[in-house]
Structures are given as structure tokens and as C-alpha cells.
Amino acid sequence: LSSDEIRFRAATVYAKKIVISPKLVAFTSAHRGQMAKLDEGILIIEQEWFPVKKDKTN
Amino acid sequence: MSELEHNDMEKKEKASSITVENVNVRTYTLSPEMRQDIKESIIHTLHSDPELVREIFQAVVQIKNESHEIKQKEEIELKRIEKAEAKKLIHAFIESNPGCKTSDIIVRLELDPPFVMEILKELKEEDLVQSKNIV
């Protein structure tokens, strides 16, 4: 497994244990967020899904 | 009650009256005697009214059952079903919910996440669905 960072717009984690830090984390001077520590799970980067419209003329 | 105990009680009462003034919440400090009186009164009522005891007992059992049901409903059991069946379900779900997120599919269909990812990949390769990154 890589130890690289993974950047995402939206993601969902399914994990055995999720601990959310109550403290705010300052990413930049203008951006605040939170931190969560996860044990044993999978992280899915969210995507939007659409059906492929088949052309009925053929 | 000794003089020292009496003074302590007075101090406690004073403190609670300050709390009442400051936060506008009525607080009661029960003396040990009052506490004992109330306890005895409750025990007496329960002894003299078996119907009440039965009702309280039934209410407690009902609350316990309901909270257990709520707990069960809150738990999502992710399952693995036949691949062909899951493929049909996921395709139908995307057709009826265009723009749905991956997690919507997983949670609404209650399917195992890696299993859903595998099927979505196949559906995409078969050109039945397309995905868009969230911007």
C-alpha cells in the first residue's frame, strides 16, 4: 500500500473504526476542517453514475 | 443535625438560589430526610398499587423492545448476492436515479462495497453506464 496522499472532492469510508477528532484542523489560513483516524476499511472516491442512452434508430 | 451540618445546608441552599437567579433554572437540593421520604412514598405507592407496577413494567419492556428495533433498523447489513442479479439491480438503480453517487448505490442496495465497485467497472466496460467525477 502506498503512503501517498489521496485528494478527493467527495469520498466515503467503510471502516471498522472511525475516530473523528473534535478539534478543528487549519489546512490554510482560510480553510478549516476536521481529522478522522480510520482502522481497517476501504475508501471509495465518490463518482456520479449515469445510464448510457442507447440510440434506438439503429 | 449538628450546627456544622446545618451551616453546610444553608450554604448549599444559598448556592442553589444564586444558580436560580443567574441561569433562570429552578434547581432543588433534597435533604437526606426528604430523599428518604420520597423513596418511602414511592415504595408505598408501588406496594399499594400492583396495577401501576404492572404498567410500569410493561412500559419498560416496550421501551426496551422499541430501542432494540430502532438499533436493528439503524444497522445496514451489506450483503453479497448473485453477480448477475446484482448487475441488474445496480443498472436499474442507476437508470432510475441518474447522477447517483457510488455510496448511494452501496447503501440503498445494501451491497458489499468492493462487490459494487467490481460490478460498476464491468457495467462501464460494457458501455451500459458512465461515470463523472464530482466537481
N, CA and C atoms of all chains as a GROMACS GRO file, in nm:
protein
  579
    1LEU      N    1   0.083  -0.120   0.000
    1LEU     CA    2   0.000   0.000   0.000
    1LEU      C    3   0.086   0.125   0.000
    2SER      N    4   0.043   0.220  -0.078
    2SER     CA    5   0.118   0.345  -0.086
    2SER      C    6   0.088   0.432   0.035
    3SER      N    7   0.187   0.511   0.072
    3SER     CA    8   0.162   0.602   0.183
    3SER      C    9   0.136   0.744   0.130
    4ASP      N   10   0.113   0.752  -0.003
    4ASP     CA   11   0.086   0.883  -0.064
    4ASP      C   12  -0.048   0.937  -0.018
    5GLU      N   13  -0.059   1.068  -0.036
    5GLU     CA   14  -0.187   1.131  -0.003
    5GLU      C   15  -0.287   1.104  -0.116
    6ILE      N   16  -0.411   1.101  -0.082
    6ILE     CA   17  -0.517   1.085  -0.182
    6ILE      C   18  -0.606   1.208  -0.169
    7ARG      N   19  -0.618   1.283  -0.275
    7ARG     CA   20  -0.703   1.402  -0.269
    7ARG      C   21  -0.837   1.372  -0.333
    8PHE      N   22  -0.943   1.418  -0.273
    8PHE     CA   23  -1.075   1.389  -0.326
    8PHE      C   24  -1.171   1.504  -0.301
    9ARG      N   25  -1.273   1.511  -0.385
    9ARG     CA   26  -1.380   1.610  -0.366
    9ARG      C   27  -1.484   1.551  -0.269
   10ALA      N   28  -1.513   1.424  -0.291
   10ALA     CA   29  -1.607   1.354  -0.202
   10ALA      C   30  -1.568   1.208  -0.195
   11ALA      N   31  -1.574   1.152  -0.078
   11ALA     CA   32  -1.539   1.011  -0.061
   11ALA      C   33  -1.618   0.953   0.056
   12THR      N   34  -1.630   0.822   0.054
   12THR     CA   35  -1.697   0.753   0.165
   12THR      C   36  -1.604   0.644   0.215
   13VAL      N   37  -1.598   0.634   0.345
   13VAL     CA   38  -1.513   0.531   0.405
   13VAL      C   39  -1.600   0.430   0.478
   14TYR      N   40  -1.568   0.305   0.457
   14TYR     CA   41  -1.631   0.198   0.532
   14TYR      C   42  -1.518   0.137   0.615
   15ALA      N   43  -1.523   0.156   0.744
   15ALA     CA   44  -1.411   0.110   0.826
   15ALA      C   45  -1.460   0.048   0.956
   16LYS      N   46  -1.373  -0.033   1.011
   16LYS     CA   47  -1.406  -0.100   1.136
   16LYS      C   48  -1.412   0.001   1.250
   17LYS      N   49  -1.323   0.100   1.243
   17LYS     CA   50  -1.320   0.201   1.349
   17LYS      C   51  -1.292   0.339   1.288
   18ILE      N   52  -1.375   0.434   1.326
   18ILE     CA   53  -1.356   0.571   1.279
   18ILE      C   54  -1.356   0.662   1.401
   19VAL      N   55  -1.246   0.733   1.420
   19VAL     CA   56  -1.238   0.827   1.532
   19VAL      C   57  -1.224   0.967   1.476
   20ILE      N   58  -1.326   1.048   1.499
   20ILE     CA   59  -1.323   1.185   1.448
   20ILE      C   60  -1.269   1.277   1.558
   21SER      N   61  -1.167   1.352   1.522
   21SER     CA   62  -1.109   1.445   1.619
   21SER      C   63  -1.203   1.563   1.641
   22PRO      N   64  -1.229   1.597   1.765
   22PRO     CA   65  -1.319   1.710   1.790
   22PRO      C   66  -1.254   1.845   1.758
   23LYS      N   67  -1.120   1.845   1.744
   23LYS     CA   68  -1.051   1.972   1.718
   23LYS      C   69  -1.056   2.007   1.570
   24LEU      N   70  -1.065   2.136   1.541
   24LEU     CA   71  -1.060   2.182   1.403
   24LEU      C   72  -0.915   2.180   1.357
   25VAL      N   73  -0.896   2.149   1.227
   25VAL     CA   74  -0.761   2.149   1.171
   25VAL      C   75  -0.754   2.264   1.070
   26ALA      N   76  -0.651   2.346   1.083
   26ALA     CA   77  -0.634   2.458   0.990
   26ALA      C   78  -0.550   2.410   0.872
   27PHE      N   79  -0.613   2.391   0.757
   27PHE     CA   80  -0.540   2.348   0.636
   27PHE      C   81  -0.462   2.466   0.579
   28THR      N   82  -0.531   2.578   0.566
   28THR     CA   83  -0.466   2.702   0.526
   28THR      C   84  -0.520   2.810   0.620
   29SER      N   85  -0.477   2.932   0.599
   29SER     CA   86  -0.526   3.038   0.687
   29SER      C   87  -0.676   3.059   0.673
   30ALA      N   88  -0.730   3.018   0.558
   30ALA     CA   89  -0.873   3.041   0.536
   30ALA      C   90  -0.957   2.914   0.541
   31HIS      N   91  -0.892   2.800   0.544
   31HIS     CA   92  -0.968   2.674   0.538
   31HIS      C   93  -0.952   2.591   0.665
   32ARG      N   94  -1.064   2.556   0.719
   32ARG     CA   95  -1.065   2.471   0.838
   32ARG      C   96  -1.134   2.339   0.804
   33GLY      N   97  -1.096   2.237   0.874
   33GLY     CA   98  -1.158   2.107   0.851
   33GLY      C   99  -1.149   2.021   0.975
   34GLN      N  100  -1.170   1.894   0.957
   34GLN     CA  101  -1.161   1.801   1.070
   34GLN      C  102  -1.070   1.686   1.034
   35MET      N  103  -1.032   1.609   1.133
   35MET     CA  104  -0.948   1.493   1.108
   35MET      C  105  -1.017   1.368   1.161
   36ALA      N  106  -1.006   1.260   1.084
   36ALA     CA  107  -1.060   1.133   1.130
   36ALA      C  108  -0.953   1.026   1.113
   37LYS      N  109  -0.939   0.942   1.214
   37LYS     CA  110  -0.845   0.830   1.204
   37LYS      C  111  -0.925   0.703   1.180
   38LEU      N  112  -0.879   0.624   1.086
   38LEU     CA  113  -0.956   0.507   1.045
   38LEU      C  114  -0.874   0.380   1.059
   39ASP      N  115  -0.941   0.274   1.096
   39ASP     CA  116  -0.876   0.143   1.105
   39ASP      C  117  -0.949   0.044   1.015
   40GLU      N  118  -0.875  -0.032   0.941
   40GLU     CA  119  -0.926  -0.145   0.862
   40GLU      C  120  -1.051  -0.111   0.782
   41GLY      N  121  -1.034  -0.065   0.663
   41GLY     CA  122  -1.152  -0.034   0.583
   41GLY      C  123  -1.118  -0.004   0.440
   42ILE      N  124  -1.218   0.047   0.370
   42ILE     CA  125  -1.193   0.087   0.231
   42ILE      C  126  -1.245   0.228   0.212
   43LEU      N  127  -1.174   0.302   0.127
   43LEU     CA  128  -1.214   0.439   0.097
   43LEU      C  129  -1.256   0.442  -0.050
   44ILE      N  130  -1.376   0.490  -0.073
   44ILE     CA  131  -1.425   0.497  -0.211
   44ILE      C  132  -1.439   0.643  -0.251
   45ILE      N  133  -1.367   0.680  -0.356
   45ILE     CA  134  -1.379   0.816  -0.409
   45ILE      C  135  -1.513   0.822  -0.483
   46GLU      N  136  -1.596   0.914  -0.441
   46GLU     CA  137  -1.731   0.921  -0.499
   46GLU      C  138  -1.728   0.963  -0.645
   47GLN      N  139  -1.817   0.902  -0.722
   47GLN     CA  140  -1.840   0.941  -0.860
   47GLN      C  141  -1.990   0.946  -0.882
   48GLU      N  142  -2.030   1.019  -0.982
   48GLU     CA  143  -2.173   1.022  -1.017
   48GLU      C  144  -2.194   0.926  -1.133
   49TRP      N  145  -2.302   0.851  -1.125
   49TRP     CA  146  -2.328   0.747  -1.226
   49TRP      C  147  -2.452   0.779  -1.309
   50PHE      N  148  -2.438   0.758  -1.440
   50PHE     CA  149  -2.548   0.786  -1.533
   50PHE      C  150  -2.566   0.667  -1.627
   51PRO      N  151  -2.689   0.641  -1.668
   51PRO     CA  152  -2.707   0.534  -1.767
   51PRO      C  153  -2.663   0.583  -1.904
   52VAL      N  154  -2.614   0.492  -1.985
   52VAL     CA  155  -2.575   0.530  -2.122
   52VAL      C  156  -2.699   0.514  -2.208
   53LYS      N  157  -2.736   0.624  -2.272
   53LYS     CA  158  -2.857   0.619  -2.356
   53LYS      C  159  -2.821   0.556  -2.489
   54LYS      N  160  -2.892   0.447  -2.520
   54LYS     CA  161  -2.868   0.379  -2.648
   54LYS      C  162  -2.950   0.447  -2.756
   55ASP      N  163  -2.889   0.461  -2.874
   55ASP     CA  164  -2.960   0.521  -2.986
   55ASP      C  165  -3.057   0.417  -3.043
   56LYS      N  166  -3.188   0.446  -3.039
   56LYS     CA  167  -3.289   0.347  -3.082
   56LYS      C  168  -3.311   0.347  -3.232
   57THR      N  169  -3.251   0.442  -3.305
   57THR     CA  170  -3.275   0.450  -3.451
   57THR      C  171  -3.208   0.336  -3.526
   58ASN      N  172  -3.098   0.280  -3.466
   58ASN     CA  173  -3.028   0.170  -3.535
   58ASN      C  174  -3.101   0.038  -3.518
   59MET      N  175  -2.928   1.708   6.376
   59MET     CA  176  -2.830   1.766   6.284
   59MET      C  177  -2.737   1.861   6.360
   60SER      N  178  -2.608   1.846   6.344
   60SER     CA  179  -2.513   1.931   6.415
   60SER      C  180  -2.513   2.072   6.354
   61GLU      N  181  -2.452   2.165   6.428
   61GLU     CA  182  -2.451   2.304   6.379
   61GLU      C  183  -2.372   2.316   6.248
   62LEU      N  184  -2.264   2.238   6.242
   62LEU     CA  185  -2.178   2.239   6.123
   62LEU      C  186  -2.256   2.192   5.999
   63GLU      N  187  -2.332   2.081   6.019
   63GLU     CA  188  -2.412   2.027   5.908
   63GLU      C  189  -2.518   2.128   5.865
   64HIS      N  190  -2.578   2.193   5.966
   64HIS     CA  191  -2.682   2.292   5.938
   64HIS      C  192  -2.626   2.407   5.855
   65ASN      N  193  -2.504   2.453   5.893
   65ASN     CA  194  -2.439   2.561   5.818
   65ASN      C  195  -2.411   2.520   5.673
   66ASP      N  196  -2.368   2.394   5.658
   66ASP     CA  197  -2.341   2.342   5.522
   66ASP      C  198  -2.466   2.344   5.437
   67MET      N  199  -2.577   2.302   5.500
   67MET     CA  200  -2.706   2.300   5.429
   67MET      C  201  -2.744   2.441   5.385
   68GLU      N  202  -2.724   2.536   5.476
   68GLU     CA  203  -2.758   2.676   5.444
   68GLU      C  204  -2.675   2.726   5.326
   69LYS      N  205  -2.546   2.691   5.328
   69LYS     CA  206  -2.456   2.732   5.220
   69LYS      C  207  -2.504   2.673   5.086
   70LYS      N  208  -2.543   2.544   5.090
   70LYS     CA  209  -2.590   2.476   4.969
   70LYS      C  210  -2.714   2.545   4.914
   71GLU      N  211  -2.808   2.578   5.006
   71GLU     CA  212  -2.932   2.644   4.965
   71GLU      C  213  -2.904   2.779   4.901
   72LYS      N  214  -2.807   2.851   4.961
   72LYS     CA  215  -2.769   2.982   4.909
   72LYS      C  216  -2.714   2.966   4.766
   73ALA      N  217  -2.626   2.866   4.749
   73ALA     CA  218  -2.564   2.843   4.619
   73ALA      C  219  -2.671   2.812   4.516
   74SER      N  220  -2.768   2.732   4.554
   74SER     CA  221  -2.868   2.695   4.456
   74SER      C  222  -2.960   2.813   4.423
   75SER      N  223  -2.981   2.905   4.521
   75SER     CA  224  -3.064   3.021   4.489
   75SER      C  225  -2.990   3.115   4.394
   76ILE      N  226  -2.854   3.120   4.405
   76ILE     CA  227  -2.775   3.203   4.312
   76ILE      C  228  -2.788   3.145   4.171
   77THR      N  229  -2.780   3.011   4.162
   77THR     CA  230  -2.793   2.944   4.033
   77THR      C  231  -2.927   2.980   3.970
   78VAL      N  232  -3.032   2.978   4.052
   78VAL     CA  233  -3.166   3.007   4.003
   78VAL      C  234  -3.171   3.148   3.945
   79GLU      N  235  -3.110   3.244   4.017
   79GLU     CA  236  -3.114   3.382   3.969
   79GLU      C  237  -3.035   3.399   3.839
   80ASN      N  238  -2.917   3.336   3.836
   80ASN     CA  239  -2.828   3.359   3.722
   80ASN      C  240  -2.874   3.294   3.592
   81VAL      N  241  -2.913   3.168   3.599
   81VAL     CA  242  -2.947   3.097   3.475
   81VAL      C  243  -3.096   3.073   3.457
   82ASN      N  244  -3.173   3.125   3.546
   82ASN     CA  245  -3.316   3.115   3.538
   82ASN      C  246  -3.366   2.970   3.528
   83VAL      N  247  -3.302   2.882   3.598
   83VAL     CA  248  -3.343   2.742   3.603
   83VAL      C  249  -3.368   2.707   3.748
   84ARG      N  250  -3.479   2.645   3.772
   84ARG     CA  251  -3.512   2.612   3.911
   84ARG      C  252  -3.441   2.483   3.950
   85THR      N  253  -3.362   2.491   4.052
   85THR     CA  254  -3.294   2.369   4.097
   85THR      C  255  -3.336   2.338   4.241
   86TYR      N  256  -3.342   2.211   4.271
   86TYR     CA  257  -3.381   2.167   4.405
   86TYR      C  258  -3.269   2.083   4.465
   87THR      N  259  -3.235   2.115   4.587
   87THR     CA  260  -3.141   2.029   4.658
   87THR      C  261  -3.219   1.957   4.766
   88LEU      N  262  -3.227   1.826   4.754
   88LEU     CA  263  -3.305   1.749   4.851
   88LEU      C  264  -3.219   1.716   4.972
   89SER      N  265  -3.279   1.735   5.088
   89SER     CA  266  -3.208   1.695   5.210
   89SER      C  267  -3.218   1.542   5.221
   90PRO      N  268  -3.127   1.479   5.294
   90PRO     CA  269  -3.133   1.332   5.307
   90PRO      C  270  -3.267   1.285   5.360
   91GLU      N  271  -3.328   1.366   5.450
   91GLU     CA  272  -3.460   1.328   5.506
   91GLU      C  273  -3.567   1.329   5.397
   92MET      N  274  -3.565   1.436   5.318
   92MET     CA  275  -3.665   1.447   5.210
   92MET      C  276  -3.648   1.334   5.109
   93ARG      N  277  -3.523   1.306   5.079
   93ARG     CA  278  -3.490   1.198   4.986
   93ARG      C  279  -3.550   1.065   5.035
   94GLN      N  280  -3.530   1.038   5.164
   94GLN     CA  281  -3.579   0.915   5.225
   94GLN      C  282  -3.732   0.912   5.222
   95ASP      N  283  -3.796   1.028   5.251
   95ASP     CA  284  -3.942   1.039   5.248
   95ASP      C  285  -3.998   1.004   5.111
   96ILE      N  286  -3.935   1.062   5.009
   96ILE     CA  287  -3.982   1.040   4.872
   96ILE      C  288  -3.965   0.893   4.834
   97LYS      N  289  -3.851   0.837   4.873
   97LYS     CA  290  -3.821   0.697   4.843
   97LYS      C  291  -3.927   0.606   4.905
   98GLU      N  292  -3.957   0.633   5.033
   98GLU     CA  293  -4.057   0.551   5.103
   98GLU      C  294  -4.194   0.567   5.042
   99SER      N  295  -4.225   0.691   5.001
   99SER     CA  296  -4.355   0.718   4.941
   99SER      C  297  -4.370   0.641   4.809
  100ILE      N  298  -4.261   0.639   4.729
  100ILE     CA  299  -4.266   0.566   4.600
  100ILE      C  300  -4.284   0.417   4.627
  101ILE      N  301  -4.208   0.364   4.723
  101ILE     CA  302  -4.217   0.221   4.755
  101ILE      C  303  -4.358   0.188   4.804
  102HIS      N  304  -4.416   0.276   4.887
  102HIS     CA  305  -4.550   0.254   4.940
  102HIS      C  306  -4.652   0.250   4.826
  103THR      N  307  -4.639   0.348   4.732
  103THR     CA  308  -4.732   0.355   4.619
  103THR      C  309  -4.723   0.227   4.536
  104LEU      N  310  -4.600   0.184   4.509
  104LEU     CA  311  -4.581   0.064   4.427
  104LEU      C  312  -4.641  -0.060   4.496
  105HIS      N  313  -4.627  -0.068   4.630
  105HIS     CA  314  -4.680  -0.181   4.704
  105HIS      C  315  -4.832  -0.181   4.706
  106SER      N  316  -4.889  -0.058   4.714
  106SER     CA  317  -5.034  -0.049   4.728
  106SER      C  318  -5.106  -0.054   4.593
  107ASP      N  319  -5.031  -0.042   4.483
  107ASP     CA  320  -5.095  -0.040   4.352
  107ASP      C  321  -5.024  -0.136   4.256
  108PRO      N  322  -5.057  -0.267   4.267
  108PRO     CA  323  -4.987  -0.363   4.180
  108PRO      C  324  -5.014  -0.338   4.032
  109GLU      N  325  -5.128  -0.276   4.002
  109GLU     CA  326  -5.162  -0.246   3.862
  109GLU      C  327  -5.060  -0.146   3.803
  110LEU      N  328  -5.026  -0.048   3.888
  110LEU     CA  329  -4.928   0.054   3.847
  110LEU      C  330  -4.791  -0.011   3.820
  111VAL      N  331  -4.755  -0.104   3.911
  111VAL     CA  332  -4.627  -0.174   3.894
  111VAL      C  333  -4.626  -0.248   3.762
  112ARG      N  334  -4.742  -0.315   3.732
  112ARG     CA  335  -4.753  -0.392   3.607
  112ARG      C  336  -4.737  -0.299   3.485
  113GLU      N  337  -4.806  -0.182   3.493
  113GLU     CA  338  -4.799  -0.086   3.382
  113GLU      C  339  -4.656  -0.034   3.361
  114ILE      N  340  -4.590  -0.002   3.474
  114ILE     CA  341  -4.452   0.049   3.463
  114ILE      C  342  -4.363  -0.058   3.401
  115PHE      N  343  -4.380  -0.182   3.447
  115PHE     CA  344  -4.300  -0.294   3.398
  115PHE      C  345  -4.322  -0.312   3.247
  116GLN      N  346  -4.453  -0.307   3.205
  116GLN     CA  347  -4.484  -0.324   3.062
  116GLN      C  348  -4.422  -0.211   2.980
  117ALA      N  349  -4.430  -0.086   3.036
  117ALA     CA  350  -4.374   0.029   2.964
  117ALA      C  351  -4.223   0.013   2.946
  118VAL      N  352  -4.157  -0.034   3.052
  118VAL     CA  353  -4.011  -0.053   3.045
  118VAL      C  354  -3.976  -0.157   2.939
  119VAL      N  355  -4.053  -0.269   2.938
  119VAL     CA  356  -4.027  -0.375   2.840
  119VAL      C  357  -4.049  -0.321   2.698
  120GLN      N  358  -4.159  -0.244   2.681
  120GLN     CA  359  -4.189  -0.187   2.549
  120GLN      C  360  -4.078  -0.092   2.500
  121ILE      N  361  -4.034  -0.006   2.591
  121ILE     CA  362  -3.926   0.089   2.555
  121ILE      C  363  -3.800   0.013   2.516
  122LYS      N  364  -3.771  -0.093   2.593
  122LYS     CA  365  -3.652  -0.175   2.564
  122LYS      C  366  -3.662  -0.237   2.425
  123ASN      N  367  -3.782  -0.296   2.394
  123ASN     CA  368  -3.803  -0.360   2.265
  123ASN      C  369  -3.792  -0.259   2.151
  124GLU      N  370  -3.857  -0.142   2.172
  124GLU     CA  371  -3.856  -0.040   2.067
  124GLU      C  372  -3.714   0.008   2.039
  125SER      N  373  -3.636   0.029   2.147
  125SER     CA  374  -3.500   0.078   2.126
  125SER      C  375  -3.416  -0.029   2.056
  126HIS      N  376  -3.445  -0.156   2.084
  126HIS     CA  377  -3.374  -0.266   2.018
  126HIS      C  378  -3.409  -0.267   1.869
  127GLU      N  379  -3.542  -0.245   1.838
  127GLU     CA  380  -3.587  -0.242   1.698
  127GLU      C  381  -3.520  -0.127   1.624
  128ILE      N  382  -3.516  -0.009   1.689
  128ILE     CA  383  -3.454   0.109   1.626
  128ILE      C  384  -3.308   0.079   1.597
  129LYS      N  385  -3.240   0.019   1.695
  129LYS     CA  386  -3.098  -0.016   1.679
  129LYS      C  387  -3.078  -0.108   1.559
  130GLN      N  388  -3.171  -0.208   1.548
  130GLN     CA  389  -3.160  -0.304   1.438
  130GLN      C  390  -3.182  -0.235   1.304
  131LYS      N  391  -3.282  -0.139   1.301
  131LYS     CA  392  -3.312  -0.070   1.176
  131LYS      C  393  -3.196   0.020   1.134
  132GLU      N  394  -3.123   0.073   1.232
  132GLU     CA  395  -3.014   0.166   1.201
  132GLU      C  396  -2.893   0.094   1.142
  133GLU      N  397  -2.886  -0.035   1.161
  133GLU     CA  398  -2.771  -0.111   1.113
  133GLU      C  399  -2.793  -0.151   0.968
  134ILE      N  400  -2.696  -0.121   0.883
  134ILE     CA  401  -2.707  -0.160   0.743
  134ILE      C  402  -2.626  -0.287   0.724
  135GLU      N  403  -2.693  -0.391   0.681
  135GLU     CA  404  -2.621  -0.515   0.659
  135GLU      C  405  -2.583  -0.526   0.512
  136LEU      N  406  -2.454  -0.514   0.484
  136LEU     CA  407  -2.409  -0.520   0.345
  136LEU      C  408  -2.395  -0.665   0.304
  137LYS      N  409  -2.462  -0.700   0.195
  137LYS     CA  410  -2.464  -0.841   0.155
  137LYS      C  411  -2.404  -0.862   0.016
  138ARG      N  412  -2.377  -0.988  -0.012
  138ARG     CA  413  -2.331  -1.027  -0.145
  138ARG      C  414  -2.437  -1.118  -0.204
  139ILE      N  415  -2.486  -1.081  -0.322
  139ILE     CA  416  -2.586  -1.166  -0.387
  139ILE      C  417  -2.526  -1.217  -0.518
  140GLU      N  418  -2.606  -1.291  -0.594
  140GLU     CA  419  -2.559  -1.341  -0.724
  140GLU      C  420  -2.513  -1.223  -0.810
  141LYS      N  421  -2.402  -1.240  -0.877
  141LYS     CA  422  -2.345  -1.130  -0.956
  141LYS      C  423  -2.443  -1.080  -1.063
  142ALA      N  424  -2.506  -1.173  -1.134
  142ALA     CA  425  -2.598  -1.134  -1.242
  142ALA      C  426  -2.714  -1.053  -1.188
  143GLU      N  427  -2.763  -1.097  -1.071
  143GLU     CA  428  -2.875  -1.028  -1.007
  143GLU      C  429  -2.832  -0.887  -0.961
  144ALA      N  430  -2.712  -0.880  -0.902
  144ALA     CA  431  -2.660  -0.752  -0.854
  144ALA      C  432  -2.639  -0.656  -0.970
  145LYS      N  433  -2.593  -0.710  -1.081
  145LYS     CA  434  -2.568  -0.627  -1.200
  145LYS      C  435  -2.699  -0.564  -1.249
  146LYS      N  436  -2.804  -0.646  -1.252
  146LYS     CA  437  -2.936  -0.597  -1.295
  146LYS      C  438  -2.986  -0.489  -1.200
  147LEU      N  439  -2.970  -0.517  -1.070
  147LEU     CA  440  -3.017  -0.422  -0.967
  147LEU      C  441  -2.946  -0.288  -0.977
  148ILE      N  442  -2.813  -0.295  -0.991
  148ILE     CA  443  -2.733  -0.172  -0.996
  148ILE      C  444  -2.766  -0.092  -1.123
  149HIS      N  445  -2.777  -0.164  -1.236
  149HIS     CA  446  -2.810  -0.096  -1.362
  149HIS      C  447  -2.946  -0.029  -1.351
  150ALA      N  448  -3.042  -0.101  -1.296
  150ALA     CA  449  -3.178  -0.045  -1.280
  150ALA      C  450  -3.176   0.075  -1.186
  151PHE      N  451  -3.095   0.065  -1.081
  151PHE     CA  452  -3.088   0.175  -0.984
  151PHE      C  453  -3.031   0.301  -1.051
  152ILE      N  454  -2.927   0.283  -1.131
  152ILE     CA  455  -2.866   0.400  -1.199
  152ILE      C  456  -2.964   0.458  -1.302
  153GLU      N  457  -3.039   0.369  -1.370
  153GLU     CA  458  -3.136   0.418  -1.469
  153GLU      C  459  -3.246   0.501  -1.402
  154SER      N  460  -3.287   0.456  -1.284
  154SER     CA  461  -3.394   0.532  -1.217
  154SER      C  462  -3.341   0.645  -1.129
  155ASN      N  463  -3.211   0.645  -1.104
  155ASN     CA  464  -3.152   0.755  -1.023
  155ASN      C  465  -3.028   0.810  -1.093
  156PRO      N  466  -3.045   0.871  -1.212
  156PRO     CA  467  -2.926   0.922  -1.281
  156PRO      C  468  -2.854   1.028  -1.198
  157GLY      N  469  -2.723   1.015  -1.191
  157GLY     CA  470  -2.644   1.111  -1.112
  157GLY      C  471  -2.623   1.065  -0.969
  158CYS      N  472  -2.666   0.941  -0.939
  158CYS     CA  473  -2.648   0.889  -0.803
  158CYS      C  474  -2.499   0.867  -0.775
  159LYS      N  475  -2.464   0.876  -0.647
  159LYS     CA  476  -2.325   0.856  -0.608
  159LYS      C  477  -2.298   0.709  -0.579
  160THR      N  478  -2.171   0.673  -0.582
  160THR     CA  479  -2.132   0.534  -0.555
  160THR      C  480  -2.185   0.489  -0.419
  161SER      N  481  -2.173   0.577  -0.320
  161SER     CA  482  -2.218   0.538  -0.186
  161SER      C  483  -2.371   0.523  -0.180
  162ASP      N  484  -2.445   0.597  -0.265
  162ASP     CA  485  -2.592   0.581  -0.269
  162ASP      C  486  -2.626   0.438  -0.313
  163ILE      N  487  -2.552   0.391  -0.414
  163ILE     CA  488  -2.577   0.256  -0.467
  163ILE      C  489  -2.549   0.153  -0.357
  164ILE      N  490  -2.437   0.171  -0.289
  164ILE     CA  491  -2.396   0.075  -0.185
  164ILE      C  492  -2.498   0.072  -0.072
  165VAL      N  493  -2.535   0.190  -0.024
  165VAL     CA  494  -2.623   0.197   0.093
  165VAL      C  495  -2.767   0.160   0.058
  166ARG      N  496  -2.819   0.210  -0.054
  166ARG     CA  497  -2.958   0.184  -0.088
  166ARG      C  498  -2.980   0.038  -0.126
  167LEU      N  499  -2.884  -0.021  -0.195
  167LEU     CA  500  -2.899  -0.162  -0.233
  167LEU      C  501  -2.841  -0.257  -0.129
  168GLU      N  502  -2.778  -0.198  -0.027
  168GLU     CA  503  -2.718  -0.274   0.083
  168GLU      C  504  -2.624  -0.383   0.032
  169LEU      N  505  -2.533  -0.342  -0.054
  169LEU     CA  506  -2.439  -0.439  -0.112
  169LEU      C  507  -2.296  -0.409  -0.065
  170ASP      N  508  -2.216  -0.513  -0.068
  170ASP     CA  509  -2.077  -0.505  -0.025
  170ASP      C  510  -1.999  -0.407  -0.115
  171PRO      N  511  -1.930  -0.305  -0.058
  171PRO     CA  512  -1.865  -0.203  -0.140
  171PRO      C  513  -1.769  -0.254  -0.250
  172PRO      N  514  -1.674  -0.345  -0.218
  172PRO     CA  515  -1.586  -0.392  -0.326
  172PRO      C  516  -1.662  -0.464  -0.438
  173PHE      N  517  -1.769  -0.534  -0.399
  173PHE     CA  518  -1.853  -0.607  -0.494
  173PHE      C  519  -1.920  -0.507  -0.589
  174VAL      N  520  -1.972  -0.396  -0.534
  174VAL     CA  521  -2.038  -0.292  -0.614
  174VAL      C  522  -1.936  -0.228  -0.709
  175MET      N  523  -1.815  -0.201  -0.658
  175MET     CA  524  -1.711  -0.140  -0.741
  175MET      C  525  -1.677  -0.229  -0.860
  176GLU      N  526  -1.669  -0.359  -0.833
  176GLU     CA  527  -1.637  -0.456  -0.938
  176GLU      C  528  -1.746  -0.455  -1.046
  177ILE      N  529  -1.871  -0.452  -1.002
  177ILE     CA  530  -1.983  -0.453  -1.098
  177ILE      C  531  -1.991  -0.322  -1.176
  178LEU      N  532  -1.968  -0.210  -1.106
  178LEU     CA  533  -1.972  -0.080  -1.175
  178LEU      C  534  -1.866  -0.076  -1.286
  179LYS      N  535  -1.749  -0.133  -1.256
  179LYS     CA  536  -1.640  -0.137  -1.354
  179LYS      C  537  -1.685  -0.217  -1.477
  180GLU      N  538  -1.750  -0.331  -1.451
  180GLU     CA  539  -1.797  -0.415  -1.562
  180GLU      C  540  -1.904  -0.345  -1.643
  181LEU      N  541  -1.999  -0.280  -1.573
  181LEU     CA  542  -2.107  -0.209  -1.644
  181LEU      C  543  -2.050  -0.097  -1.731
  182LYS      N  544  -1.945  -0.035  -1.682
  182LYS     CA  545  -1.880   0.074  -1.756
  182LYS      C  546  -1.810   0.018  -1.880
  183GLU      N  547  -1.741  -0.095  -1.861
  183GLU     CA  548  -1.673  -0.159  -1.974
  183GLU      C  549  -1.772  -0.206  -2.080
  184GLU      N  550  -1.890  -0.246  -2.035
  184GLU     CA  551  -1.994  -0.292  -2.129
  184GLU      C  552  -2.071  -0.174  -2.189
  185ASP      N  553  -2.030  -0.054  -2.152
  185ASP     CA  554  -2.090   0.070  -2.202
  185ASP      C  555  -2.240   0.081  -2.166
  186LEU      N  556  -2.273   0.033  -2.050
  186LEU     CA  557  -2.412   0.043  -2.002
  186LEU      C  558  -2.430   0.164  -1.910
  187VAL      N  559  -2.320   0.203  -1.843
  187VAL     CA  560  -2.324   0.321  -1.756
  187VAL      C  561  -2.198   0.404  -1.780
  188GLN      N  562  -2.208   0.530  -1.739
  188GLN     CA  563  -2.087   0.614  -1.744
  188GLN      C  564  -2.075   0.690  -1.612
  189SER      N  565  -1.951   0.722  -1.579
  189SER     CA  566  -1.929   0.791  -1.451
  189SER      C  567  -1.872   0.930  -1.475
  190LYS      N  568  -1.896   1.014  -1.378
  190LYS     CA  569  -1.846   1.152  -1.385
  190LYS      C  570  -1.786   1.186  -1.251
  191ASN      N  571  -1.669   1.246  -1.253
  191ASN     CA  572  -1.609   1.289  -1.127
  191ASN      C  573  -1.689   1.404  -1.067
  192ILE      N  574  -1.695   1.406  -0.937
  192ILE     CA  575  -1.767   1.514  -0.869
  192ILE      C  576  -1.679   1.638  -0.869
  193VAL      N  577  -1.736   1.748  -0.918
  193VAL     CA  578  -1.655   1.871  -0.924
  193VAL      C  579  -1.697   1.970  -0.818
   0.00000   0.00000   0.00000
